[in-house]
Amino acid sequence: MKKIFIFPGQGAQNPQMLQDIKGYSLNEIKPVFDTVSEACKFDVIAFLESATQEKLSLTNYTQIVMFAMNMAYVKVLSGLGIKPDVTAGHSLGQYCALVAAGVLDLYETSCLIRERSRLMSELKTDGRLCAVSSPCMSIEYVEQMCSDISKASNDCLQIALYNSNKQIVVGGAKPAIEKFYEEIKQNVEYKATILPVGQAFHTPIMDEMLPEFRNYVNDISVKEPSIPVILNCTGDYYIEKNNGEDLKNELIEQCHKPVRWLQTMNTLLEVENPVIIEVGPGHSLSGLFRNLTKEVKVWCSEDKKSLMTLSKKINQE
């Protein structure tokens, strides 16, 4: 049995999430919140106790609180005797996967996410994301549509997140996204929704933040992974080399390159006897796995009852 921790990213946040994790021992998770709060210079727990969905959706807050919540759930799981054998994270969740695998330090990563979220929220280019789903998704069809609109408008437009075989997210400049949305709606087999975010993450629109972000990335320490961890840009395992310089480049590239989550899921499904656990608020990643296969159950960490069942099962082996 291989325990796989998968971490959600921005978009999984909700006003109830602090109450959900308080169902476990608060003493166990408080050190995580204290570390993130110190690094990010605001009280994460106090913020979560009063935050509205609107405030939670602001990038400069969302990334920090999601990172804190995900890492707090790692502590919860550890207390139940559940520790990862493999990790992977979706978008922001990649940072959680790297910390859980011993590659990055919790405090240093909190500081890095503070700057990452600030730089993204300060971007001047008006970017947007549009989620596209279809039971008979043709990724090539969507890629071609993006290419045609981008060439005609001279605006950035591309797939930003390859989420599953039935769902992708397109990102780009606001006019190009609006054009794409109007065109894709004409195809009855596809459903499209413009997401309530203010930027086109994982597209070249992020390029203007990269020089400054590189300075912060260069300051972090990188260690060899204690367990296998899968990266977003390749959907494959991270192999430490060049004293961590390759990973630092990955963290920078991840800002403006697509998230290969479909490839990540396929890589994880090659693991023998996998037990997949979504570590963090919500069940968005569980849904993406269900799009791909019904043969593997994904456990959700915020579901205390099922987590206790899993803990008992694991600790009996």
C-alpha positions in Angstrom: 0.0 0.0 0.0 1.5 3.3 -1.1 0.0 6.4 0.5 -0.1 9.3 -2.0 -0.8 12.9 -0.8 -2.2 15.2 -3.4 -2.6 18.9 -2.5 -5.2 21.3 -4.0 -4.3 24.9 -5.0 -6.1 28.2 -5.3 -9.8 27.7 -5.8 -10.4 25.1 -3.1 -10.7 27.7 -0.3 -14.0 28.2 1.5 -15.1 30.1 4.6 -15.9 26.9 6.5 -12.5 25.3 6.1 -11.0 26.5 9.5 -14.0 25.0 11.3 -13.6 21.7 9.4 -10.0 21.3 10.5 -10.8 22.4 14.1 -12.7 19.1 14.2 -9.3 17.6 14.8 -6.8 18.7 17.5 -6.1 22.5 17.2 -3.0 22.1 19.4 -1.5 19.7 16.8 -1.9 22.2 13.9 -1.3 25.5 15.6 2.5 25.4 15.1 1.9 25.3 11.4 -0.3 28.3 11.4 2.1 30.1 13.7 5.0 29.5 11.3 3.1 30.7 8.3 1.7 33.7 10.2 5.2 34.7 11.3 6.6 34.4 7.7 3.7 36.2 6.1 3.3 38.9 8.7 -0.4 38.4 9.5 -2.4 36.1 11.8 -3.7 33.3 9.5 -6.2 31.9 12.1 -7.6 35.3 12.9 -8.0 36.0 9.2 -9.8 32.7 8.6 -12.2 33.2 11.5 -13.7 36.3 9.9 -12.9 36.0 6.2 -15.7 36.1 3.6 -15.5 34.1 0.4 -14.8 37.4 -1.5 -11.8 38.1 0.7 -10.6 34.5 0.5 -10.6 34.8 -3.3 -8.0 37.6 -3.3 -4.7 36.1 -4.6 -2.5 37.7 -2.0 -4.5 36.0 0.8 -5.7 32.8 -1.0 -2.3 31.4 -1.7 -1.1 31.9 1.9 -4.1 30.5 3.6 -4.4 27.5 1.3 -0.7 26.7 1.9 -1.3 26.9 5.6 -4.4 24.8 5.5 -2.8 22.1 3.4 0.2 21.9 5.6 -1.9 21.8 8.7 -3.7 18.7 7.3 -0.3 17.1 6.9 0.1 17.4 10.6 -3.4 16.0 11.2 -2.7 13.0 9.0 0.6 12.4 10.7 -1.1 12.4 14.1 -3.4 9.6 12.7 -0.4 7.6 11.6 -0.8 8.4 8.0 2.4 9.6 6.3 3.0 10.0 2.6 5.1 7.7 0.3 4.6 9.9 -2.7 3.4 13.5 -3.1 2.0 15.8 -5.8 0.3 19.2 -5.8 -2.0 21.1 -8.2 -0.6 24.6 -9.0 0.0 26.2 -5.6 -0.3 22.7 -4.1 3.1 21.8 -5.6 4.8 23.9 -2.9 2.9 21.8 -0.2 4.1 18.6 -2.0 7.7 19.7 -1.9 7.6 20.6 1.8 5.9 17.3 2.6 8.6 15.5 0.7 11.3 17.3 2.6 12.6 19.3 -0.4 11.6 22.7 0.9 11.4 24.3 4.4 8.0 25.3 5.8 9.1 28.8 6.9 11.2 29.6 3.8 8.3 28.4 1.5 5.8 30.5 3.4 8.0 33.6 2.7 8.3 32.6 -0.9 4.5 32.2 -1.3 4.0 35.6 0.3 6.1 37.2 -2.4 4.7 35.0 -5.2 1.1 36.0 -4.2 2.0 39.6 -3.9 3.7 39.7 -7.3 0.8 38.0 -9.0 -1.8 40.3 -7.4 0.2 43.4 -8.6 0.4 42.3 -12.3 -0.8 45.1 -14.6 -2.0 43.0 -17.5 -5.7 42.1 -17.3 -5.8 38.3 -17.6 -8.6 35.8 -17.2 -9.2 32.0 -16.9 -12.0 30.0 -18.5 -12.8 26.5 -17.4 -14.0 24.2 -20.2 -15.5 20.7 -19.6 -17.0 18.1 -21.9 -17.7 14.3 -21.6 -16.1 14.0 -25.0 -13.2 16.5 -24.6 -10.8 17.0 -27.5 -7.8 18.8 -26.1 -6.5 19.2 -29.6 -9.7 21.0 -30.6 -9.3 23.5 -27.7 -5.6 24.0 -28.4 -6.3 24.8 -32.0 -9.1 27.2 -31.1 -6.7 29.0 -28.7 -4.0 29.1 -31.4 -6.4 30.6 -34.0 -7.7 33.3 -31.7 -4.3 34.2 -30.4 -2.9 34.6 -33.9 -5.9 36.7 -35.1 -5.9 39.0 -32.0 -2.2 39.0 -31.2 -3.2 38.3 -27.6 -2.0 35.6 -25.3 -4.3 32.6 -25.1 -3.5 29.0 -24.3 -4.4 26.0 -22.1 -3.2 26.9 -18.6 -4.3 23.8 -16.7 -4.7 20.3 -18.2 -6.9 19.1 -15.3 -8.3 15.9 -16.6 -9.5 14.1 -19.7 -12.8 15.9 -19.3 -11.8 19.4 -18.0 -9.2 22.0 -18.9 -8.7 25.6 -18.1 -7.8 28.2 -20.8 -5.9 31.3 -19.8 -5.0 34.6 -21.5 -5.7 38.3 -22.0 -9.2 39.4 -21.2 -10.3 40.2 -24.8 -9.0 36.8 -26.1 -10.7 34.9 -23.2 -14.0 36.7 -24.0 -13.6 35.8 -27.7 -12.8 32.2 -26.8 -15.8 32.0 -24.4 -18.2 33.2 -27.1 -16.9 30.7 -29.7 -16.7 27.6 -27.4 -20.3 28.3 -26.3 -21.4 27.6 -29.9 -20.4 23.9 -29.5 -23.2 22.2 -27.5 -20.8 19.4 -26.4 -18.7 21.9 -24.4 -19.5 23.8 -21.2 -17.5 27.0 -20.4 -17.3 29.2 -17.4 -15.2 32.3 -17.0 -13.6 32.0 -13.5 -13.8 34.7 -10.9 -10.0 35.3 -10.7 -8.2 38.4 -11.7 -5.3 36.8 -13.6 -4.3 34.2 -16.1 -2.1 32.0 -14.0 0.2 29.5 -15.8 0.4 31.6 -19.0 3.0 34.0 -20.4 0.9 36.9 -18.9 2.9 36.0 -15.7 6.2 36.8 -17.4 6.5 40.4 -16.0 6.7 39.0 -12.5 9.4 36.4 -13.2 12.6 38.5 -12.8 11.7 39.7 -9.3 10.3 36.3 -8.4 13.6 34.7 -9.4 15.4 36.7 -6.8 13.3 35.3 -4.1 13.5 31.7 -5.4 17.3 31.9 -5.5 17.3 32.5 -1.7 15.6 29.3 -0.8 17.3 26.1 0.3 16.6 22.9 -1.7 17.2 19.4 -0.3 17.0 16.0 -1.8 13.5 14.5 -1.6 12.9 12.0 1.2 10.1 10.5 -0.9 9.1 10.8 -4.6 7.4 14.0 -5.6 5.8 14.8 -9.0 6.2 18.2 -10.6 3.6 20.3 -12.5 5.4 21.3 -15.7 6.3 17.7 -16.6 3.8 15.5 -14.7 6.7 13.3 -13.8 9.0 12.7 -10.8 11.5 15.3 -9.6 15.1 14.1 -9.7 17.4 16.3 -7.6 20.5 17.6 -9.6 22.6 20.7 -10.0 22.3 21.4 -6.2 18.6 22.2 -6.6 19.0 24.7 -9.5 16.7 22.6 -11.7 13.9 22.8 -9.1 14.3 26.5 -8.7 13.9 26.8 -12.4 10.8 24.6 -12.2 9.2 26.9 -9.6 9.8 29.9 -11.9 8.6 28.1 -15.0 5.5 26.9 -13.2 4.2 30.5 -13.0 3.9 30.8 -16.8 3.7 27.2 -18.1 0.7 24.9 -18.0 0.0 22.6 -15.1 0.1 19.0 -16.4 -2.3 17.5 -13.9 -3.7 14.9 -16.3 -0.2 13.6 -16.8 0.4 13.7 -13.0 -2.7 11.6 -12.4 -1.6 9.0 -15.0 1.8 8.9 -13.4 0.3 8.3 -9.9 -2.0 5.6 -11.3 1.2 3.6 -12.2 2.0 3.3 -8.5 1.3 -0.2 -7.2 -1.6 -0.4 -4.7 -2.1 3.4 -4.4 -4.1 5.0 -1.5 -4.7 8.5 -2.7 -5.5 11.2 -0.1 -6.6 14.8 -1.0 -4.8 16.8 1.7 -6.5 20.1 2.2 -9.9 21.8 2.0 -12.5 20.5 -0.4 -12.6 17.7 -2.9 -11.7 19.3 -6.2 -8.9 16.9 -7.0 -11.0 13.9 -6.1 -13.4 15.0 -8.8 -10.6 15.2 -11.4 -9.6 11.6 -10.5 -13.2 10.4 -10.9 -13.2 11.9 -14.4 -10.2 9.7 -15.2 -11.1 6.4 -13.4 -13.7 5.0 -11.1 -11.3 2.2 -10.0 -9.3 4.2 -7.5 -10.9 5.8 -4.4 -9.6 9.2 -3.4 -9.9 9.9 0.4 -10.6 13.6 1.5 -8.8 14.8 4.6 -11.6 17.2 5.6 -14.0 14.2 5.9 -13.1 13.2 9.5 -15.2 10.0 9.5 -13.7 8.5 6.4 -10.2 9.6 7.5 -10.6 7.7 10.8 -11.7 4.7 8.8 -8.6 5.0 6.6 -6.3 5.5 9.6 -7.6 2.3 11.2 -7.1 0.4 8.0 -3.5 1.6 7.6 -2.5 1.1 11.2 -3.8 -2.4 11.2 -1.5 -3.4 8.4 
